[in-house]
Amino acid sequence: MSGYFRTLFTIFLLFSLSQSQANNDTPLSAEEEVLLLLEEAEKKMNGNPHEAYKLAENAWVKATALENNLLIGRALPYMGEALFYRDFGGFLFLKNDDKEIQFLGDDYQGEVDFLNPMHFCLEALKFNKAANDQVGLIKTKKVQAIINSELGDYKKAEECYSEAMQMARKWSLQKEILLLYLDQAQLAEKTKDKDKIELNLDSAKALTFKLKNQNLEAEYQLVAGKAYRQMNNLNKAEFLLKESLRNFQELSYPKGIYESHQALGEVFILKNEFEMALSYLTKARKLERHTGDSLALAQNLLLSGMALAKSDQGKKDLNKNNQAIKLVRESLKIAWKKSMKHTMQKGYQQLTIIYSSLQDYEKAKESLDNQRQLDELIIAESSNSRIAELESKIKFQEKEEELKSAQREHEAENKEQQIYMVFLGAIILILGLIITLIIRNRRKISLANHQIKQKNEELEALNHTKDKFFSIISHDVKGPLNSLRSFSNLLMNHTEHMSTEEIKMLATDLDGSLKNLFGLLENLLIWARSQTGALEIKAESFELNSLIEKNIELLHQQAANKNIQLEKEVFGQYQVFADVKCIDTVIRNLTSNALKFTESGGKVKILVQEKQDKVIISVQDNGVGIHKNAQDKLFKVGEKHSTMGTSNEKGTGLGLLLCKEFVEKNEGTIWFESVEGEGTTFSFSLPKVSENALVEQE
């Protein structure tokens, strides 16, 4: 029975697969062949463990060739289970050529090694874990439980089922949980623990209703029906088994139908309803070809013989008794081949009863003698069996302890290796950190040295620029002072020899030199304040038109003196955000420069236009322009680019520097375009005040 419900889903899955393959007429894959071999091994596990082992071994060979850990792990427990049933079945009896029962007593030199089946399971667990095969792990644990249960070690079997249940619950495998409840119920039947039987069956029943799966429902009903039959609750057993039969018939599952009929036959024998028992047992026997379970067939034949002999027909009809004897002898024949000692014992007992009822006392005595001989054999073999089982358990425990010891040694080696690797890793990590720190420090030092070198170069350049700049400034200051000195000397020593016109001309020149010197000093002072941070930039929103008008008015006389037309081209109101004083200085310097380098009769124009979020102010002249060699020197500190104007006006040399610095401090840009002999246009940009900002100000 245990083989049935362990493979119910596998069979349906493979059935669907085979149907699909048949429909498509395509060959099976190597993996599918392995699964089909395991399905066949499962079918033959109870009836023909020799063949089951060959099939499982073939599946294992194919899985190994495929290097498929999952399939290897699935095949190994089947091999172990088949090997166990094969050897366990031949433990008590062997057959000889004369078809006589041969007792395996003290003269038997062979040894049944129950360690080998368990070894397959231990190997399977490794492959199950390697493949992360959850179902495979549970299957292997269940096979371990079956082996321990057959050996009579029910506690160990219960532990294996418990481990499998923990796995199934951990991975939420509801179907496996249900099957394990049924497994545990069957184990409890062997220990006659009624409470555990009912507890597991109740849990299985609740889960069956929850899953709403007809396959599982039929399986639960079959196992529960057999359990209640064992507990002599025959009415409940009958109800459950009839329900399982109905479900299996709807599912068209022959093996389930067969087992339901067989179990119902046993129930009706216990209820002394022998005609009903015969009906169910006969139907079951007709389905035997679907199961291949010769052990179940032997049991069926024996039960059929018993039922027929005890039925009303058997009591009245001699032929029915002869049929009953024939059925029992067929059962004995199979039981003898398969070493089914208890079936044989019951068979001889039943023959004794039938022959006695027929008053054939000679055959009754023969059957009774066989029964007694078998009883003695069973008693003797039970003793040897218990000794052998005990020895096997001891060997198994020794083997298990060896495996555990080897595992502990392996774990200790692994732990030692892990400690070594951790220690080595720590050393490598520390060395890596040290090397990283050294490299970082070297990079920092290298970067610092590079920065120091760069700063030194910048400082040297600044010192050079400063020296050059002060040389230029001193030259520009020295020129006007020399002129003042010469003028003052003439006034002190030669006034009486000079005419009024000459004195006026001298005073005019003196006034020009003083104005030039004043402009130079004023620009120098502003530039110095800017360089030292003393000049505070106060940006605000203001209108450009009025500032341009103010500078045109201020420089109007200078333009008139040279007969230059000074005008603006400003259409609309332009609001900018900048420091008013700075921009005033920029416009004045650029306009003054334009007047200085424009010939008499020329034109200087101030233009304003918008471009995106900027306002562009341009000062345009049609003067002499700027020589190409001088263009690169503009806006550079330390470059002497001050030249004489068209009327020999002297520049301060600082005007454009101030313009550049003031424009940039107000988030603008300054540039120029010049063609020598045609004129120059200086332009600079300022941030435009948005309309939203203007509305907020209002």
Secondary structure, DSSP 8 states (H G I E B T S, - for coil): -HHHHHSHHHHHHHHHHHHHHHHHT----HHHHHHHHHHHHHHTTTT-HHHHHHHHHHHHHHHHHHT-HHHHHHHHHHHHHHHHHHHHHTSSEEE-TT--EEE--TT------THHHHHHHHHHHHHHHHTT-HHHHHHHHHHHHHHHHHTT-HHHHHHHHHHHHHHHHHTT-HHHHHHHHHHHHHHHHHHT-HHHHHHHHHHHHHHHHHHT-HHHHHHHHHHHHHHHHHTT-HHHHHHHHHHHHHHHHHHT-HHHHHHHHHHHHHHHHHTT-HHHHHHHHHHHHHTGGGT--HHHHHHHHHHHHHHHHHSHHHHH-HHHHHHHHHHHHHHHHHHHHTT-HHHHHHHHHHHHHHHHHTT-HHHHHHHHHHHHHHHHHHHHHHHHHHHHHHHHHHHHHHHHHHHHHHHHHHHHHHHHHHHHHHHHHHHHHHHHHHHHHHHHHHHHHHHHHHHHHHHHHHHHHHHHHHHHHHHHHHHHHHHHHHHHHHHHHHHHHSGGGS-HHHHHHHHHHHHHHHHHHHHHHHHHHHHHHHHHT-S----EEEEHHHHHHHHHHHTHHHHHHTT-EEEEE--S--EEEE-HHHHHHHHHHHHHHHHHTS-TT-EEEEEEEEETTEEEEEEEE-SS---HHHHTTTT-TT-------TT-----S-HHHHHHHHHHHTT--EEEEEETTTEEEEEEEEEB--HHHHHHH-
